[in-house]
Amino acid sequence: MELREGMSKDDTVHKRNESLHVLGEKLKVLRPQ
């Protein structure tokens, strides 16, 4: 993932973590325990 100008590294990490969290939620819905 590239860093856009004016975007801090923390923002990028936060967005990536958010995406992973969303993917995890989707997996939970698809494969309930």
N, C-alpha and C positions, 0 to 999 in steps of 0.2 A: 504493500500500500504506500503510495507516494505521499509526501508531505506537501500540502498546498501552501502557497505563500500566505503568511499571516495566520496560519493555523499552528498552534503549539503541539508539541509531541503528546502532551497529556490528552488533548482533545482527540487525537487520532487513536490513542490507546483506549480512551473511553468509548469511542464509536465502535471499535473492534469488539470490546467486551460486551457492548450492548447487542451487537449482531450475534455474538455467541450465545448470549442469554436468550435472545429471541429464538434462535435455532434450537436451544435446549427445550424451550417451552413447546415448540412445534413437535419435537420428538416425544415429549411427555404425552401430548395429545394423541399422537399416532400410536404410541406403544405404552398404554397405561400399565402401571405396575400391578 
